[in-house]
Amino acid sequence: MPQLNPRPWFYILSLSWLAVVIMLPLKIYPLTHLNDPSNLSANQTNIKHWVWPWT
């Protein structure tokens, strides 16, 4: 059985962690700042929640 090269797996894991670290604040920010009056207009009745683009 050939030995697997760990270098591409290291890059894959590091890039995936980087994507998670970048995506999590984008997911959490609208949930915690929905009722902030600074980003709500007076006549805005329906607020579209932020959803994952690939779901």
KANOR-V824574 format. One record per run of one state. SS is the DSSP state (2 for helix, 1 for strand, 0 for the rest). FROM is the first residue (numbers start at 1). TO is the last residue. If there is no record, write none. Layout:
BEGIN
ss;from;to
SS;FROM;TO
SS;FROM;TO
END
This chain:
BEGIN
ss;from;to
0;1;5
2;6;32
0;33;36
2;37;39
0;40;55
END
